[in-house]
Amino acid sequence: MDFAGRCIGVHDFGGPEVLTAFDDVKALDGPDRVILRNRYCGVNPVDVSFRTGRMRAYAGDLGPGLVLGMECAGEVVASRSPRLPVGAVVNALTLPGAGAHAGSYAEYVAVDADRAAPLPFGLAADAAAAIPLNGVTASSIVDELGPGTAVAITGAAGALGRFLVSAASAAGLTTIAIARPADGPLLRRIGADLVLDGAALESDGAPPVDAIVDAAGLGPALTAWFSPVDTIVAVRADTVHTLAHRRRVDANVRRATRVADRLAWWNRRVLRRPEIVGPIERFVPNEVAAAQERLATRHRRGRVVLRWWECGPVGAPVPAPSRSSQLALARHRDGE
């Protein structure tokens, strides 16, 4: 069975003006695949990087249209996975460019079942849609760090930073968060052992650590703050690090393993600690350009999502949800 809807993506790289809505048809095109009727999808800086061409190495052929978006939450409407039956409500990590219309800016999303996980009762669908990209990235990064590591995290109060602090703390690492003093209480609640003000580090320096996860992309600035370290994790591949280090790890969620298990773990954790995701701003799909622009707001906390269920992209109407769809999603708070 095919599922026809609308999606948002690009046929050329550029500014917000290249964002386009176009027709989309999803079908079960392989074993252990599922199709989701999208509820929410996350809006992230990497989406802007795909749009502008910075991620062109992963974009594939733009001819049929590159659908943006790396995460979503919705109801399974077709499945070849016994683990995710029709009617299950899940979140998923999607990989734009990995196939035709593979991103999550779409009414229907086709994804490998091993990149999706059911939502626990009580986890809001909008919060769930904001978990996959940063959650899987954070867990994969922490796995690169050895037991007992003392790790400093730049940009610790940002969208990825909060997941990193929580994951490092859960792994038993000594977790030092670099953030503004106003964010200290939040970061301590989610697991930071120490919160350091980046402005104060200019004069005082930082305590010795084994590893730095540079979520803020500070690059050369770290040299003035830290002694040489064993490991630097670069979240942005083009960041240059002059601080002496033994090895550099480039974070890349496309290489992540055990994605479904990681998602299930984060779903339970965010249910208990919703401040890991933070406040959520919702846009309808025809506001996608404004949603991406919102990402540039300085010191913004929380996440931006597009809501798909009742809102057709770029003015296109969406059929009313089926009774089974309504019942499936009634088990979860809408987050509004």
Salt bridges, closest charged atoms under 4 A:
ASP23 OD1 - ARG6 NH1 2.86
ASP24 OD2 - LYS26 NZ 2.66
ASP24 OD1 - HIS101 ND1 2.77
ASP29 OD1 - ARG33 NE 2.92
GLU71 OE2 - ARG303 NH2 2.68
ASP112 OD1 - ARG33 NH1 2.97
ASP112 OD2 - ARG115 NH2 3.42
ASP126 OD2 - ARG282 NH2 2.85
ASP143 OD2 - ARG258 NH2 3.13
ASP143 OD2 - ARG262 NH1 2.81
GLU144 OE1 - ARG247 NH1 3.47
ASP183 OD2 - ARG180 NE 3.75
ASP183 OD2 - ARG301 NH2 3.04
ASP214 OD2 - HIS241 NE2 2.74
ASP230 OD1 - ARG246 NE 2.58
ASP238 OD1 - ARG54 NH2 3.12
ASP250 OD1 - ARG248 NH2 2.82
GLU275 OE2 - ARG189 NE 3.80
GLU275 OE2 - ARG273 NH1 2.90
GLU281 OE1 - ARG294 NE 2.77
GLU310 OE1 - ARG39 NH1 3.45
GLU310 OE1 - ARG307 NH2 2.74
ASP334 OD1 - ARG39 NH2 2.58
ASP334 OD2 - ARG307 NH2 3.39
GLU336 OE2 - ARG307 NH1 1.86
